[in-house]
């Protein structure tokens, strides 16, 4: 690489030092989801992320399978000996009949006295059905709840979720629980789950977004959806 002038060389050296030198412990801004090329704030952001943003490198995003997907190895209480029936089956029944996530959420059904619910609630039940061996158009569900950019972890976030789970000694495949608060706290640099912003506080939206991404990390891992990554 040719560099013009001492100033240019110095600039490159400063960038590489910044990339190799770890930043401060992660802060809420570390996972703000800002687009590549956005103003850089290294108040705790991963140095490698800073390096990528400076060069406007694309993030790698999860490439979902096209059409309906069926897990080859069903997972969950209904498979491991727990209750086999539940609310998820009723919601999936409506979904399998061709009703959209939005329609089910808006209109409700007889089993919930036709009360509207959040689209994310319906999506979670449909994804539970996927884990039990039912066929689901995962792309369609993702789009219904805000799109891939909103709910799917980027590759760098996915890797940090794996790391956080390991630190917590949590096996996402073996355990039915999902300690999303604890995982989010480690990812966002908080000393504990209790230290994270409460409802209405600054950065609370960032925390809730991370909860969504952690749930999808668990769904896709447990459903054994092939991990394929594409440039955003």
N, C-alpha and C positions, 0 to 999 in steps of 0.2 A: 504494500500500500504506500503510495507516495503522499508525502505531507508537505505542504507549502509553508515554510517559515517556522520559526521557533514557537510562535504562538499556537500554531496548529498542532504541533507535536505536544506542547504542554497541555492543550485541551484534551487530546486523546488520553494522555497519561492520567489526567485528573479523572476522566470518565472510568478508566480501568481500575484506578484505585478505589473509586466509589463503588464499582461493581464488586470488587473482591473484598472490600472492607465491610463487615456486617453493619447494618444500621442498628438503631436502638431497638428494644423489644417491640414487637408488633403492636400497633395502635389500631383503633377502629378504622382509620383511613386506609389501612393496608388492604382491605377487601371491599373497597367502595364500588368496585365494578366499573370504574372509569374507563372510557374507551382508550385504546392505544393512541398515544400522541397527546393525551390530555396533560394539563400542567402537572408537574411532578411535585409530590409532597413526600419527602423521605422522613417524616416524623415517625419512623418505625416501620416503613415499608421495606419489604424484602429487597435487598440490594440487586438481586437478579431481576426482579420486576422493574426496578428503576431503570436498569440497563436496557431492558426490553422496550420500555416506554420511550426512552430517549431515541431509540432507533425505529420507533413506530412499528415494531414487529408484531404480527398478529398473534392473538391468543389462540391456543388450541381448544376446541370445543368438542363435546361428545357427539359423535355421529350416530344418531338413532336409526334403527332399522326401518326400512320402508314397509308400509302395509301392516297387517296384523302380525303380532309376535306372540309366540307361545313358549314359555319356559320349558326346557327339556327335563328339568328336575324341580318339581314343585317344592315350595318352601313354606314353613310356618306351622302354627299350632294345629291347623286342620290336617296337616300331613304328619306332624310329630306326635299326635295322640290327643290333642286338645279338642275343644269344641269344633265341630265340622260346619256348623251353620252359623250365620250371623247377619248383621245388617249389611255387610259388604255384598252378600249374595243377592239381597233385594235390590241394592243399587245397581249391581252388575246386571241383574235381570232386565232392568229398564234400559241400560246401556246396550245390552245385547239385542234388544228389540229395535234398536236404531235411534233411540233418543240421544240427543247431544248432551254433553256435560252441562252446558248452560241451561238447556231446557229442563233437565232434571233438577238442577239447583234452584231455578226460578219457580217451578210449579210444585215441587215436592211430590209426594206420593201418598197412597192410602196408609202405608205403614208408619209414616211420620205425620199423619193428619194434614198432609198437603202444606206443610210449613216450608218456606224457602230456606235454603241452606247455602253456605259458601261453596263456590265452585271447587275450591281446594278440598273441601270435605268429600264431595262426590268423587273427585279425582283420586283421593287417597283410598277410598273404598274400591274403585275400579282397579287401582294398582294392586290392592290386596288380592283381588280376584286373579290378577296376573300371576302373583306369587303362588296361588293355589292351583295353577295350571290352566287358567282360562286364557283365551286369546284376546289381545288388546292392541289397538292401534296407538302405540305409545306416542308417536309424533302428534297425533290428533289430540291426545290428552294434554300434552305439554303446551300446545298452542292454545288450548281452551283455558289454561290457567296462567297465561301471561307470556308464553313463548320461551324458547331455549335460553335467551339472554337473561331472562328474569329468574328462571327456576333451576336450570341445569348448571352444575359446577363446571368451571373451566378446568383444564388439565392441571394447572398449578394449584387450584383450590382442591381438586380431587386428591392430589397427592398429600396435601396438608391434612385433609380429613383422614386419610389412611394413617398418617403420622400421629394425629391426635388420638385416634382410636387405639393405636398401639400403646401410646403413653398411658391411656386410661385402662389398658388391658381389657379392651372391649372387642369381642369377636362378633362382627356384624352378621356372620353366617350362622353362628352357633347360638346366639342369644336373641330372644324375641323383643327385648326392650330396645329403646333407642335413646341414649343419653345425649340428645341434640344440644341441650344447654351447655353441658360440659365440653362437648366437642367444639361448639361455637366459641366458648370462652377461650379455649386454647388457641384456636385459629385467629381470634381477634386480639389476643394479647392481654386478656383480663386475668387477674390472679385467681378468680373463681367465677362460677356461674352467677352467684349472688351479686358480684360486682358489676355485672353488665347493666346497661341502661334499662330502666323500667318503662312501662307504657307511657308514651307522651314525652319522654325525655329525649334530648338530642341523641342522634345515632341509633334510636330504637328501630327505625325503619331498616337500617343496615343489619341489625341483629335478626329481625324477622325474615329478611331476605336470606340470610345465612341459614336460618332454620329450614326454609323451603329447600335450599340446595342440599342440606344434609339429609332431609327426607328423601330427596330424589337420588342422592348417592346411595342410600340404603336400599331403595326400591330397585335400582338398576343393578346393584351388586347382588342382591338376593335373588333377583330374577335371572341372573347369569346372562345378562345382555352383553354381547361381545363388546369389549372395550376398544372402539375404534375412534380415533381422533382426527379432526379435520381443522384446517386453518380457518379462523373466524374471518 
